[in-house]
Amino acid sequence: MTKETVEELRRTSIASIEAADSLDQLDSIRRGIVGKKGSVTQLLKGMGSAAPELRKELGSLINELKKELEQLAESRREQLARAAMDERLAEEWIDISLPVGAKPALAGRGGIHPLTRVQRELEHIFRGLGFTVVDGPEVETDYCNFEALNIPDTHPARDMQDTFFTTCGHLLRTHTSSIQVRSLQRLSPPLRIVAPGRCFRYERLDASHEHTFYQMEGMMIDRDVNVGHLIYFMRTLLREIFGSEQKIRLRPGYFPFVEPGFELDIWFQGRWLELLPCGLVHPKVLEFGGIDPKEWNGFAFGLGLSRLVMSRFQIDDIRHLQSGDLRFARQFR
Ligand code: FA5
């Protein structure tokens, strides 16, 4: 070993430290030079092969070299770390002008939407009265939405419920009565079902008419069901929901799928609000469902769920319900 050996190692080590272009790479280069098995450490260990008169001088040369290379590696590490930080800052930035502790708009406890709340309450009430909660598709067939409800293609009642049609002839259901048809097809009497769901109509919009709104269908099929049963269930439902007897009126109403048919209105903000059409299921509808109308009969109703929510919470415009306006929704937390 000579001074040249030490000088040669100095040159190659400096070159490789300066060439390192990442922190990881620098770390492994540093270990390869001054680590336990690094080249400088090996040189120190190999001092025995040097001429005895040179040993002292070479020893201090190698120690100095070790210090020098460690310092060089450290300053290269700082350089690389700064460059990495600059790169990160260019990619990610934070708006330090935002006030400390500002909460995002949606922070805080959530709540159940009033529509969902009333729907759940109704489901609970009807389960207690022996009804099953069922569901049906929002995209319906013409058959379930109209035909099997005794509303054939040419029937003027179709004009009252215009809706959105798909290109393959299906439609967005105009009422939950389509679930009556599906339930009659699937279940056998005696049966009691309620079916809450979203409905769609091509509608002139105002404070009580939406294009997308909720109804809840109800149907009971048994032997010897009469209008008295119907009125009993309707009254019970309203009393449970409002917590007291409500001012209502029953007047004749026409729907091709009930006979006789009624409109049940509720007194709301100084006027009658059409809320709960109902009637005894038309024998033709039972026949469409494969049920013998001589043996079975029943009642059905189509509660305007969105409107019930309006009167329950004194909401003056139905359009608030699906506006997505948090100032409205927060009032019901
Ligand atoms: C029907 O939809 C019948 N299927 C109801 C029915 C079922 C009758 C079973 C007999 C037996 P109607 O179109 O009236 O009927 O709607 C029923 C209720 O839904 C209305 O009383 C009203 O409360 C609500 N409703 C109807 N259209 C809208 C609308 N555009 N926006 C909000 N609520 C509506």
Boltz pocket constraint, residues with backbone or C-beta under 6 A from the ligand:
constraints:
  - pocket:
      binder: B
      contacts: [[A, 174], [A, 175], [A, 176], [A, 177], [A, 201], [A, 203], [A, 208], [A, 209], [A, 210], [A, 211], [A, 212], [A, 213], [A, 214], [A, 215], [A, 218], [A, 255], [A, 257], [A, 258], [A, 261], [A, 262], [A, 274], [A, 275], [A, 276], [A, 277], [A, 278], [A, 279], [A, 300], [A, 301], [A, 302], [A, 303], [A, 304], [A, 305], [A, 306], [A, 307], [A, 318]]
      max_distance: 6.0
